[in-house]
Every structure is written in C-alpha cells, then in structure tokens.
Amino acid sequence: MENPKATEHKEFPLGLDESTEEEYLNQSILLQEFNAISNIDKAWIFKSQDGVSQVMFSISQPNLLANKRRKFILSSTILKESNGSVRFQWAPFPIELPGVSIMVPSPSGSKLLVVRNPESEGPSRFEIWNSSHVEKEFHVAQSVHGSVYTDGWFEGISWNSDETRIAYVAEVPSSAKPAFNGLGYKKGGSTDKDTGSWKGQGDWEEDWGETYAGKRQPALFVINITSGEVQAVKGIDRSLSVGQVVWAPSTEGLEQYLVFVGWSFVTRKLGIKYCYNRPCALYAVKAPHHESKANETEIHSTEDVQALNLTQTISSAFFPRFSPDGKFLVFLSSRSSVDSGAHSATNSLHRIDWSSDIKLSQSRKVYDVIPVVACAEDGSFPGLYCFSILSGPWLSDGYTLIISSIWNSRQILLSVNVLSGEISRITPNDSNFSWGLLALDGNNILAVSSSPVDVPQVKYGVIVEKSNNTNEWSWSNVSDPIFKCSDKVRSLVSSLTFSVIKISVKDASVSLTKGASKPYEAIFVSSKAKKNDTCDPLIVILHGGPHTVSLTSFSKSYAFLSSLGYSLLIVNYRGSLGFGEEAVQSLLGKIGSQDVNDVLTAIDHVINLGLASPSKIAVLGGSHGGFLTTHLIGQAPEKFVAAAARNPVCNLALMTGTTDIPDWCYAETYGTIGSEKFTEAPSVDDLTQFYSKSPISHISKVKTPTLLLLGAQDLRVPVTNGLQYARALREKGVPHKVIVFPNDVHGIDRPQSDFESFLNIGVWFNKYCK
C-alpha cells in the first residue's frame, strides 16, 4: 500500500493569506526606508573663546527591534566665510546616548547636565560633564523624589547664573503604603528588603491622565552640583502641581527667586496632555539657602515664604522667559482656551516688568504684547499659535523675541518686539513650507524647513540690511547628514507635488461670525505625472483635537502612503488652529455636523477640479480625526471605499464616564456653556445629546470596510470606544479589522506599534482601493 507524503501546509499569521503576506512584505520594506529618517529633537549653539560657534544636535530615530527611540548627538562647527556665507563642519559620526532622559547645557556652555531616570525603583542619576569628562555624579533616592519630568510641559530644568545650582521638577516621593504579613496588618510598614511581608495599595491617588499614568504631583527641587545636596522648595501649596521653572535674575547680597508655572486642582485632576484649557499661573518663590539641611525634603507651606501668584489678572500663563538684562519677564497665555473650554485656541503673549529687589508682596501688572486675534484680514497675521519658547530666544538688542507660530496651514517663524508689540514674519512669505526653530547663533537663526514632499532641510538665517534702511532675512541651505535617506525615498518624494487649496464655506449662514465664514484650507499631495483621464486613489486625512492643525511639514507616514500611489487630501476644517479665534470657536457645539460638512465640501471641491475620482476615496483619522472618519462613513456611506481610524471617538456617551477629559465632551457638544453644564454625573438628557453627536448613532448606515487601531492604555479615548464600534460593525456584517496594541496610549507612537499601524493602513487601503 502506497504511503502518501503528508502535504505541507503553510500557516499564515491570523488575518493573512498568501497574496496579503506578499503585500505586507513589499510595503514593510518601503515603510522601513521612510521610518529610518532621523528627527532633530533639540539643538544648542555654544561660543568658543575665539568666537567660533559650535552646534550640538539631539537626534532620535526609531529602533524597531528594541521598541524605543534611539537617541544620539551630532556636533558641528559653524564656519563663517569671508563672503558672508556659512559652512558647517560636521563630526564624522554621531554618538549614541543610551539611558539618557534629558540633557541641559549650562548658560556659559562650559557644563552639561545629563539626567538618567530609573526604569524601575532605582535612584535618579545626575551627571555633570565638562568638555572632557564627568565631573560629578549624584544618585537621588526615591525617598527624596521620583523621576525628573522630561515631558516638555511640566518639564523644567534651569541653571542659576553662577552655575552652582540647578532647579528642576520631579515627582514627589510616593506615599507610604500599608503593610501586611502572615498575622495581618503590620504596624510601622515594611521595607523592600522585608521578605516576610507585603505592601498593600493604600488610597488611590489621582494622576494627570493621558501619558501621565502614575504621575500624581510634580514638585520643585534644587540640587547643589558641588555637594549633591537636594532640597525641596518650600512655600508651594500642596494643591499646586508645578513646572517650567526658571531662575529669576539675581543680585549679589539679595534673595534668589525661582519663577514657575503652577496648575491647581479642586475636585479632580483633568487630563492635561494637549489640553491648554487648564488654568495656570506664574508664581515666584524664594530659592532654598545653601545652608539648609540636606534632609529637608518635605513639601509644605510655611507662613513666611509663601509663593506669590504673579499673574492673578489672567487665567493662563506659561513658558516664562526673562529678558537678557533681567528687566522684564515674558510668557504665553491660553486664556482663550480657559475661558471658552476649547482644549486649545489662539494664544497671547504678555510681559511683566521685573526688578532685582522684588518683594513677594503683590501681583504684577500684566502688559499685552500680542493680544488674541479674533479675525484677521486676508494675508494678515492670524493670531499667535505658539506652544513652546527656546530657553535663549532673544536677539542681541535684548527685546526682540524669536518664536515659531502657526499661520494657516504652515508653521512660520516670527520676530516680536516685546516692548512695542511689533510682529514680523521672518520666513519667506511666498513659501508653503513649514519651519521649525532650533537655536539662535547671536543674531542669526538655525532652523529646519520641510514640506509634505520635501524631507527636512537645516537652514541658517542672517539679517541683510537693504538700501532703504529696512532689514530682510536671508536663508541658506546647510548641507547636513542628519536627514539622509535612501535613493529610493528621494526618488519617490521627488515624483510628488503639493499645494494648499482654499475652500469656501458651503451655505454660510448669516449667523456665522466673520472668521467662521472665511475659507478654510486643505493640503493636496499628488503625483507630478499626468495620467490620461484617470486619477490616483485619494486618501482623506483628518487631524485630531479638533483644535489642532495639519501642517505643510514632512510626515514619514504620509509620505509612505503617497508613495504607494495615493493622492492625499489633508483637511484643516473650521475649528483648526491658525485661522483666527472666531474660526476656532465656530466648531464648539457643532461637532459631527460643521466639521463633517467641511470635509465633504473639500472632497467635492477636488473632485470638481478633476483631481480625484469619486469612486476611489478612502478616509483616515485619529482621535477626533477618527471621530470624523467614523461619522463620514455613516453620514456619507456611498462615498468611501475604505476607512482607517486610530483610537477614534465613536460614542461620547460611553466616553464621558471613562475618559480623563470628560469636560471635552461637554464643551464640544454644548459649546461655551459646556463648562457650566459639566458634571461627573451626566443626566439622561446629557447622555442623549452625547449619543446624538456620536458616530455610533449612524452605525445602521455604515457599509465601508473599516480598520480600527486601538491603544489598550489610552486614557483619553479608552479602548472600549473603538471596541464597541467594532462589535457593532461585526453585528452588521461590515468588513472590518481590529488591532489592539496592549502597551500603547492615545498616540500609538511606540516604534513597533506605529510601524505596524501604518503598514496595516497601507495594506488595508490597497485591498479596497486598487
């Protein structure tokens, strides 16, 4: 009898077949080539004794195998040529910085602080470097404070003027936990080395929400870099969480002060990530004395050294920066957000006069430098949308501030005279590129510029005096090794083009404000090659927020999708930043209708221009962009052949009881009265209203194949929102796919998760669009 050979059966990963696996392979190779492009995180410029400028770049790159971002530094000398041009002389190789949480040079550039936060329960490590070696290293135990904040918001690390002490923000020590052993409760607690007992959980303590899990209270500390002595700053009320500390200008023989931002909370901590509507103020407090005992680390109030609120007349104040001469302090404000309930809105810039003999007895007069712009005339400054300021942002005159801001769909650079309020756009007016500010080299500027189809380019800007006594900024390209990419990537992006399209508001009502009636914008990316009577499939891309903006900057993920043969329509619907405050406020209370209609109008606009085919349209969005994605496939079910949503808001009624920002649900549903209506116990009417505004209310009409990408640790839009929507799709028999990333938060930005996410988006769209 013949013994037939067993037939080999190839087992594919769940959800894949042979053709799909081949698609995964090919797209993953291309995505990895885009993914390998580095990012510049920060840059610092130092002057040597002979006046030569040295620049140090902090660079990061995804490390897929380790599932972390690889961090490294690259240095260059800036050589000034006789003809006025500059040339950068680069170090031959970058240097990797494993385990480094943050680096901060001293004001003179002679020292460098390196902080290494523990990954578990170990101490925080502080290293003081000079030009050749580590001078000092200090280990600060968890009993003194937890990890140093390096998040870009609470984060604050500041050297004093004589470079002997550093003020910084760190997590308060953990509260004592109850201890138990075999006999029951153990008096006096237990230590980590006590094997005969265990620690209980104790009382639950609220944290600051999304990306701040376990972060309960950032507090202020000062370390003496000679002795390693760490002191907690006294006089700060326990109801304040602090951040963004800077040393005030000092005078010999007088008290030294620290200025910081304080966020207070009454009944609960609402999520603070991306939420500029949290009230905050600038405070001044006396710095600890040298002779204080090293073990004085408790944080409590004392009557004689209470911190003073410097900005009592304004509801928001952050990113304080002193002028070089110490005579005034400038800061940003998001009072429009605080007052309206919008999580982000048009900012303003303000100034406080300062004197070296300041007495902590009274608040300061706040002067407006850049007020909120409600509605700008066409082509005029649309208002300030700035969310960070360099630590050294001043030109040599001492009163000209250099900052970045959003201007419609672009990020540009501005110079601001903080005494007169005069604003100048210093990046080219005729450019649709977006610009990022890196550092100042005296009166010159180091920046980076990019577009959706141009990889980032380092730029060096100098002021050129014109014959009519006016000044103009001249920008030159810097030949740099940072943004090197493969020949394949260069070839693919060079075959693309982009434009910014203005779209008129459809059926503008007379009840709309002027700013809400003005055109909004969309960024259109397409192939340069002309095809006879055919259009590439179109992906409509929608930003979250909703009060954020998609910029004309380079995105590796979007460039990857373009390179697969898609046109992109990236819509900045009304409510986006960069178009004036009236446009921002117009969306409050109208989500699910005004924003949906704006997107549909933008799609029809490019179809009418012959730029897209109505039969080959996909839609992609995350967070509020996912809210719009799932709304669109319900409200316009015949329009889209495929959809992908990352952590989408699908059901506001479900979200309001589980999110870290329930007030967002009220503000976006009810408008400006949402702040008054907000409660932790929503009424039946509230829940009914939330449901009516939600994509899930249109689930019965959905037929579009939908990919859902969800982060299981998301505190902003908890995973239950997306899972409920997916189960409803399954119940209806709609083709769908769900990927849950177990360790990701709202952004799904861990390297492996981001990679798998966009790989699946590419494969999903190819399956249904091509």
NUFI-683400 format. One record per residue (C-alpha): residue in one letter; x, y, z. Coordinates in steps of 0.001 Angstrom, whole numbers, plus 500000, padded with zeros to 6 digits. Each point is the difference from the previous one (the first is absolute). Example, Ala and Ser with C-alpha at 12.3 -4.5 7.8 and 13.67 -1.06 7.14 Angstrom:
! residues 2
a512300495500507800s501370503440499340
END
This chain:
! residues 770
m500000500000500000e501387503422498996n500916502307502854p499194503446498686k502152502850501227a498245502400502279t499207503205498128e501881502967501447h497624502698501158k501355503486500463e498444501738502955f499458503721499588p499678502562502808l496428500669501088g498154502079497383l502540499438497200d500031497878496866e502778499450497464s499315503113497910t499520502210503069e503244498710501504e501844501013496834e498408503446500264y501127500233503618l503548499097499016n500286502540497193q498380502860501901s501978499308503177i503289500354498096l498903503378498643l498614501170503348q503267499127501716e501907502208497542f497804502952500959n500082499021503662a503814500159500103i500057503790499436s501173501756503190n498363502892501862i501667502991501644d498596500319503521k502074502964501232a503082502012499152w502369502183502026i502624502478498787f503108500806502051k502611502724499494s503643499026500455q502575502446501412d501081500994496492g496380500763499033v499432496909497868s496508498500500318q499547496315500756v496593498377499574m498852496798501683f496932498187498666s497927497547502022i498674497489497471s497705496999500257q499117497082497755p497576497088500475n501664496806501190l497477497369498964l501782497021501551a500229501650503424n496620501749499595k501542503260501196r501308503166498443r503759499950499576k501465503324501201f503326501434498911i501860503290499635l501803501426496995s502250503058500154s501135502517497414t502123503133499807i498425502997498265l502637501595497784k499376503552498780e501437500588496535s501434503335498804n497108500471497548g497478499845502856s498898496408499373v500241497252502601r501278496452499815f499376497248502527q502894497687500820w498426496830501370a501367497419502394p500623496747498088f497484497955502033p497156500548502470i500333498760503592e497182497878501459l498650500902503447p498551496835501542g497884500542503098v500101503801499810s496689501642500917i500996503624499394m503045502233499488v500202503701500935p503125502124499405s500925502715502486p499604503673498938s503714500359499198g500112496695498156s502883498791502212k497935497313501771l497350497495498945l497387498443502268v499031496452499039v497035498421501799r499322496270499928n496615499054501450p499611496482501404e497962497435498097s498812498413503247e500468500926503668g503607501165499856p501362503519500585s500040502867497501r503549500617498788f501399503499499476e503273500361498092i501932503260499576w502271499905496955n502741502410498941s501624500042496557s501989496811500666h498445497862502736v497384499562502739e500811502376502874k497308498857502409e497370497295500246f497191499958502561h497351497367500651v496742501365501440a497955497365501789q496280499419499485s499469501088503619v501093503511498956h498053500159496742g498886497875497076s500932500400496346v500992503394498601y497358501353497601t501216500055496382d496594500212498310g500227503461498410w497134501414502094f500585499589503746e503665499643499049g502222502730501360i503765499918500567s501826503261500611w503600500849500971n500598503000502255s502222502817498742d503229498865501714e499366496394498899t500178498534503511r496363498927500409i497317498550497766a496253500304500552y497849497255498540v496607498290500161a499599496431501250e497242497750501326v499387500210503757p501010496903501974s497382497276500029s497682499893502998a500566497285502589k498019496822499333p498343497775502629a501942496802500727f498733496500500746n501575496754501127g498781496505500899l498358501331503173g498176502865498290y500721503740500024k503564500924500871k500574503136502000g502798502260498840g499834498852496365s502606497891498229t503134500490497964d500780498620496563k502438497563501627d497405498616502414t499110496599498479g497510499086502722s497444502637499038w498477501749497042k498830503519499207g496343500708499374q498677502572497532g498759502635502442d497811502886498888w499664500664496289e501622503270498917e498929501777496835d502562500681497270w500082502464497097g498452497603497480e501150499041496504t503790499352499828y500240500838503737a498874496687501491g501421499875503522k501125503637499855r498146501577502906q501809503191500924p503012501655498395a501893502048502579l502982502340500080f503524499070501148v503468501565499940i503278498059499846n503376501439500978i502411498612497385t502999500314502328s498630498010502944g497129498098498379e497643501368502658v496365499903498832q497416502291501556a496271500163499483v498814503558499404k497743501135502823g497102502401499903i498075498264497195d496501498896500901r499298496272499679s497044500789497715l502437501179497300s501731497828497448v503033501894498731g502075500189496839q502103502096497608v502233501470502723v502561502740499272w502371501902502286a499166503670500332p502882502456499381s502124500244503127t501820502834501743e502841499297502424g498891500288503581l496294499692499229e497675497015500164q499856497740496970y496624499158498546l498538497318497783v497144500623497594f497848497043499037v496616499058498553g497409498599502393w496880498008499110s497412499706502738f497216497474500362v496936500021502222t497892496860499630r502068497962497515k502929500117497631l498687500131496436g502310498744497256i502631502602499134k501734498544496916y499070502149496953c497546501905502249y500914503673500253n496656500827501630r501295499093503467p500338503198502082c503586500769500963a501985502935501334l503569501206500464y501298499905503556a503164501300501649v501530498332503041k503241500376501959a502670497504499027p501388497828502830h503074501252501836h503335498209499706e500086499247503686s496704498099500050k500296496431501215a500143497333497332n497169498004501516e497484502852499839t498054498521497126e496402500280501166i497723502161497909h497797502188502162s498959503597500461t501576502387502475e498575503389500817d503079502103499233v501024498590496607q496708499443498175a500256500042496199l498431503075498404n497610499801497063l501431502506497513t497156499783497466q496762500198501984t498332502112497292i500277497368497283s498701496402500022s502955498393498203a503753500652500013f502806497662498972f503524499797498503p501528502944501920r503158501520498492f502062502851501496s501554502629497759p503827499959499827d500229503113502199g497530498565502521k497683503010499800f496909498165498803l498410496575499737v497966498799497015f497629497058499886l497344498323497874s496341499710500914s497148497745498894r497290502027501699s497777499557496921s500052496260500654v499347500380503714d497158502452499472s498248498062497205g500682496386500975a501679499211496646h502994497778500781s502197502241497823a499408503383498407t501743503248499014n502796500974502378s501173503384501215l503405501311501132h500497502181503077r502674501876501938i500631500740503677d502548502592501114w502563498608502456s502453501512502465s502846498324501867d498666501117503398i496581498403499417k497903499549503135l497618497053500097s497122502140501186q497942500872496957s499008498767496564r501451501657496912k498389502086497272v499646497874496883y500572501754496650d498630498609496739v502691499516497344i498005497931497472p496266499926500744v497608497329498748v499053500566496350a496302499320499407c499964500295496208a502872501094497788e499745501617496597d501138497807497115g503771499547500052s500377501696503388f501317498546503259p497296497502501091g500904499958503672l502607498283502159y500134496203500070c503227499345501866f500394497170502505s503653500193501017i502789502579500272l503749499386499784s501923500340503257g502077502705498272p497571501685497567w501409503566499871l501902501967497369s502857502181501234d497842503107500451g498439498259503003y496380500633499034t499488498115496714l498566496544500588i500220497252497349i497185497444500108s498146497584497746s496273500270499316i497331498457497792w498800502145497088n497080498221498290s501351496575498950r503672500950500427q502347500392502923i502078503158499640l502532501995502038l499274503412501494s502060502757501564v498151501909502709n500990503318501547v498686499353503507l500096503710500898s498024501328497026g498098496847499008e501269500232496395i499850496603498234s502018499002496916r499805496786498017i503624499024499413t499535496878497884p499224500487496291n496501501325499319d499777498154496699s500845496579501452n497457497294500782f502618498077501989s499816499703503794w502893501142502196g501206498911503430l502232502091502260l503120498219501322a502355502557501598l501424503532499752d503619500713499072g500287503580501222n497773501920497598n499839497077497570i497501497138500024l500331496252499616a496757498475498737v498596497045498090s497624500158497042s497956497292498276s496858499285498007p497794496934499484v502224499085497015d503380501351501201v502002498314502747p501125502451502700q502839502388499165v502124501869502568k499990503763499307y502182502873501210g498493503496500035v501777503369500123i498708503564499948v500841501934496830e499789503796500037k498246501459496959s500718503349498332n496706501472501240n501060499495503656t497876496900500418n501179496545501012e499242496709498332w500803496429501008s502086497950497599w499867496208500321s502591497532498747n499909496217499861v502378498163502321s501481496835498571d499313497533502797p500196496221500541i497042499898502406f497144499508497567k501744497580497669c497597497574498381s500234497256497429d500144500704496285k496640498246499694v498350502366502480r501563503041498296s498746498784496633l496490499326501292v499516503356501755s501532501890497062s497218498582497826l497383501666502227t498656503520500174f497752501851502433s497865503106500212v497875501786502580i496390500362498843k497590502570501391i496429498715500341s497005502282500357v497489499290502750k496926498346498544d496621501549500834a501549502566502351s497308501233502368v499537503667500832s500189498991503664l503652498967499582t502734502328501175k502243501518497351g502867497705500952a497785496907499785s498865500991496494k503509500306498557p501465497223497822y501836497152501687e502860498000498472a501032496547498880i503436498710499040f499914497985496771v502842497584499254s500152498196496653s502275498539497347k501690502398497575a499318497537497183k496893500780497975k497743497011499308n497516499950497151d496451500329501367t500874498128503194c500740501108503526d501931498222502696p497872498751502912l499493502713502621i500615499723503748v498234502687502029i502074500638503162l498420501652503040h501816501361503043g498864499521503579g499228502540502675p497876501341498422h501884503221500835t503374499085498511v501218500307496407s501688497960497281l503123501836498828t501800500106496667s502928498171501572f501540496649499138s498298496938501479k501715496659499481s496695498144500349y498112502174497520a502904499987497533f499943496198500177l496285499960499109s500590502460497137s502767497763498692l497573497080499765g498234501902497229y497434502060501906s499107503662499887l499458501547503437l497416502581501009i500958501249503463v497112502171501198n500284502837502528y496279500353500623r498624503014501878g500953499708503652s503642499322499084l502709502255501423g501717502659497917f496956501787498558g498937502392502774e498005499547503192e496545500320498436a500763497070497708v501163497904502976q496926500801502076s497597499368497111l500257496220500454l499135499846503708g496540498436500291k499961498995496315i502205496915499872g498631497266497784s498345502523497721q502121503088499142d503278498065499882v498416497112498069n498496502406497449d503328501822499603v501738496713499157l497292498979497507t500205503437498367a503805499649499697i499625496583498361d497423501295497524h502298502941499251v502924497821498865i497652497711498075n498597503027498148l503555501127499228g500647496604498399l502598499105502634a498201496948501424s497632497289498897p496760499701502017s500247496194499852k503424499619501643i499981501892503305a501262498754503373v500009501873503316l502491499939502888g500002501749503364g500971499668503641s498259501158503191h497617502753498817g501198499164496503g498740496480500732f496751501547501219l499685501679496605t501033496829498152t497283497927501639h497468502843499614l500750500294496284i499526496301499229g496658500212501817q498739503308498613a501373499479496471p500087496191499693e500274499973496192k503004502309499863f502801497889501479v501394496648498930a502197499561503093a500612501613503394a502630499821502746a499641501526503465r502604500232502768n498512500183503516p496797501615498678v497321501715502059c496962497914499006n497603500485502920l500135503128502146a497422498574502409l502359497099500757m503127502170499957t498813502599502509g500093497548502909t503376498464499169t502208502708498464d502498502225501822i498338503054498364p496206499702500493d499795503807499801w501040499704496317c496801498053499293y497919502829501486a501898502846498307e499924498467496526t496365498889500338y498473503099501633g502444502750499032t501148502668502425i497214499161502470g501505496518500280s502288501163502826e496959500962502063k498177496747499208f502971497743500720t499363497424502714e501472496631500929a496430498634500075p498494500740496549s496226500151499781v497845497931497668d499671503104497813d503797500379499916l500500496365499001t497319500297497339q501692503101498589f503417498307500073y498636496988498134s498345502165497344k503365501684499306s501849496671499727p500942497893496972i498343496942501526s496605501663499504h500556499454496240i501228496399500274s496947498566498207k501064501684496741v503673498999500016k501232497653497262t503630501164499561p502735497437500851t501622501453503111l503365499476501728l500124500902503698l503358500506501761l499686500279503768g502348500615502938a499013497954503040q501587502526502424d498205502993498469l498559502182502770r498783502702497607v497682497864497822p499934496672501851v500182496848497904t496366499153500784n498910502748497574g501627498367497003l499120496462501078q496308500852500354y500010501453496488a501845496947498613r497481497627501575a497164502026498513l501646499694496562r500324496251500490e496337499765500991k499092501750496738g502307497847497904v502206502932498928p503569498937499052h502339501192502724k503317499287501690v501085500888503535i503557500200501320v500460500746503698f503452501093501170p500120498847503642n502626502469501276d499134503100497973v498307503196501067h497976502423497896g502698500848497472i500910496387499065d503524501329499531r502230497236501387p502272499118497057q498699496477499400s496367501057500411d500333503025497722f501680497802497373e497382497231500153s497214502579500043f500970501752496747l501010496740498338n496480498698500601i498478503257498767g501942499679496749v499017496357499500w496338500669500937f499663502876497549n501697498055497211k497568497150500565y496927502196499455c501241502939497893k502081498284497322
END
